[in-house]
Every structure is written in structure tokens, then in C-alpha cells.
Amino acid sequence: MTQEHLPASIAGAVDLSALAARHEQQAAPQGAAGGAGAGGAPGVVISASDADLSQIVELSSRVPVIVAIVASWSEPSAQLQPVLERLVEAQRGRLVLAEVDADRNPQIVQAFQAQSVPTVAAVIAGRPAPLFAGAQPEEQIADVLQKVLEFAAQQGVTGSVPVAEGAEGAEPAPAPVPPLHQEAYDAIEAGDLDAAIAAFEKAIAQQPRDADAIAGLAQVRLLQRLQGKSADEVRAAAAAAPSDVQAQMLVADLDLSGGHVEDAFLRLLDLMASLSGDEKQDVRLRLLDLFEIVGVDDPRVNAARKRLTTLLY
């Protein structure tokens, strides 16, 4: 399954808000105004068009939106849509599925850089992240949607939309978010990254193997390092000082935040090969942080970890 890991994709993805603003005066989405699209639960599965981009962006600040770019003539689209609808409906309002006809909505196709149909992406807090293209096994799609929910929670996007009462097959309410995790997510939403870091560190002190807190801490540290810096100034500083370890590590942060995972890893591994002592240790620790953000089971992490091992001995 072709999949960008969510934190890397979302953290540096182009904010859709500016693009959406072009359509603010146009009609609301059919699904939001008039109920679900065909076959969907009310408010959970909607039909969306180019004119609805601003509504998708606004909605994504409260609940993750899955955007499925499909076509009526596409057999993989026909296979994928009912699976997506069923999985999204099973989340009982914690996700919204926006189905987009690729042939009629070139603006959304361009915004999400869809090269084929079906293409599926997530939007969280106004920022898009590619998920996968083509029909995929249901089990893998369910895993992707769970990762969307987990990352959305890290960003403080934990709302829901109303669903029909008494729907058959309703799943039990999800387990509550641990208090310190919620404290961190609330701090992120408020823009207080120092408080978020402190909350995650406290959670890790209490539970050293808390994988979600470890990944969340790494993610917030990356956001803090890039806070207030433009991509141009980060890259210019690194180009002007190729031997400046901190400048090179910051470019790797920028690469990873924009979804260029292999570029980030390669930059740091090549940098490590030229260093010794404390600087080499600093780069190693930065790599380990980035591994947590991407996901320790990701094949790109496994490949980078193998080379890292050879550089340490």
C-alpha cells in the first residue's frame, strides 16, 4: 500500500485555507447542507465540489475529513467507495468522508495533486496529507483511518459530527484519551508548544514505554524547532554554512515536515558520516526523533536504521 506517514505529511503540507478562500462566497457542500451522499450516514458521508473547499477546511478544524477523489467510470473507485463509507460510518462521527467527482472538480484534484483515481487524502486543521491511491484491502484502509484519528488527536482535532441515533452496528465509544495526552493536545491547539512538551515528558516519565507520548513529543519538538522560520531562510542558512550541523539538521526537519522522508534521513546519515564526538551524537539523537515521527515500523525507517547502525561502529 502506497502511503505517506501522517505526521510527516501533515506537518508541512500546504495549508488549504488560502485556496479555499477563493470559494468562500459559494454554496455549502451538498452533504453538509442536505444530508449524506448516496449510501452514507447523515453528516458523515458528503458529496463535495470545488466550491466546497472552504467548508472542508473549516470542518477539518473540528473533525478529520477524508477526501476521496473518484470517478464514475473508474472500477477501482466503485470498489473503494462502499468500503470507505462503511469504515467512516463505523467511527460514529469521528471522521467525515467527502467524496469528490474528479471529472467535475479540477480545483480539488489540483489541490491534492491527484495523479489517478481513486486518490484518498486526509485534511486535519486545514492541512492535507496524502493517504493512498487505488482500491486497497479493507484491513489496510482501516489501519490508515486509525492513524488519521491518532494524529488528529495529537493536533487537538477531537470533535465529531452528529450521526443517526440507533444505527445498527454502532461501535462502542472510544477509550478516553489519557489526561496528560489530552493536556498536550489542548496545549498544541492553543499554540503553547512548551506546555505540550512538558505534558508529553511527564507522561513518558510515568510510562517510559508510552509510544504515543514518545511520538507526540518528537512531533512537537519538530514543530517548535521550525516555529517562526520560513522554508527559504532555513534552506538559505544551510546552503551558506554546509558544515553547520544545526543548520543541516534544521533542513532535515523541514524536509521531513514536508513529507520528504528519504531526503531528511539521507541528509542526516551523510552528515553523521562526516562527524565525530558530540556532534555525531547530536545527529544520531535527531534521527531517532525523526524515526518516531515517521513510525518505527515504516520501511524507510528500517532502511535508515540499518545504515545508522553501520555508522556507529
Protein Blocks (a to p, Z undefined) as FASTA:
>chain_A
ZZddfklmmmmgccfklmmmmmmmmccdfklmnopaehiaehkaccddfklmmmmmmmmm
moccddddddfklmklmmmmmmmmmmmmmnnopaccddddfklmmmlmmmnopabdcddd
ddeehiacdfbecjddfklmmmmmmmmmmmmmmnopabdcdddehiahiacddddddfkl
mmmmmmmmnopaklmmmmmmmmmmmmmmlmklmmmmmmmmmmmmmgopafklmmmmmmmm
mmlmklmmmmmmmmmmnopamlmmmmmmmmmmmgghjllmmmmmmmmmmmmmnopkbmkl
mmmmmmmmmmmZZ
